[in-house]
Amino acid sequence: MPELEKPYEIYEWSDGETKEFTIERWEMGQLEIHPRDGHPVKTIDVLRVHVPIEEKPVFPHYWDLTSSRLTAQLRSILDVHRGARRRVKITAIGRAPRTHFSVTWVPEKLR
C-alpha cells in the first residue's frame, strides 16, 4: 500500500461526536504515526476521504481516517459503490483507542 502524500489531516473523534460529510472520492494508504503515549513509531493504514470544499473550506479538503474499525465499515460499502459520491453520517461511541462507530448512509435529497 502506498504512503499517503502530505499534509495529513487526521480526524480525531470525541466520544458521542457525530460528523456528516460527502465522500467525493477516497483512497487507501499508509502513514507513520508517533503515538502520544510513548509507544514506538508505527506505520498504519489510513482511509483518506475527499470532501467538497463547501463542507471543509480549509485546505486540505480531505480527512484521514485512522481507526481500523471505522475504515473497515466504510471500505465494505465504498468498495461496492466505487466512483459514486456518497454522503455519510458517523457517530463515535467511546474513547480512543477503543472507539466504535455507527455509520449511516444519508440518502440524496430528491431534486
HUCOR-V977108 format. One record per backbone hydrogen bond with DSSP energy under -1.0 kcal/mol. NH is the residue of the N-H (numbers start at 1). CO is the residue of the C=O. If there is no record, write none. Layout:
nh: [NH | NH]
co: [CO | CO]
This chain:
nh: [4 | 11 | 16 | 17 | 19 | 21 | 23 | 24 | 27 | 29 | 30 | 31 | 33 | 38 | 42 | 44 | 46 | 47 | 48 | 49 | 50 | 51 | 55 | 56 | 62 | 63 | 64 | 65 | 71 | 72 | 73 | 74 | 75 | 76 | 78 | 79 | 81 | 84 | 86 | 88 | 89 | 90 | 91 | 92 | 93 | 98 | 100 | 102 | 104 | 106]
co: [30 | 64 | 92 | 14 | 90 | 88 | 86 | 50 | 48 | 46 | 2 | 44 | 42 | 35 | 33 | 31 | 29 | 65 | 27 | 63 | 25 | 61 | 52 | 52 | 60 | 49 | 9 | 47 | 67 | 68 | 69 | 70 | 71 | 72 | 74 | 75 | 77 | 81 | 23 | 21 | 104 | 19 | 102 | 17 | 100 | 95 | 93 | 91 | 89 | 87]
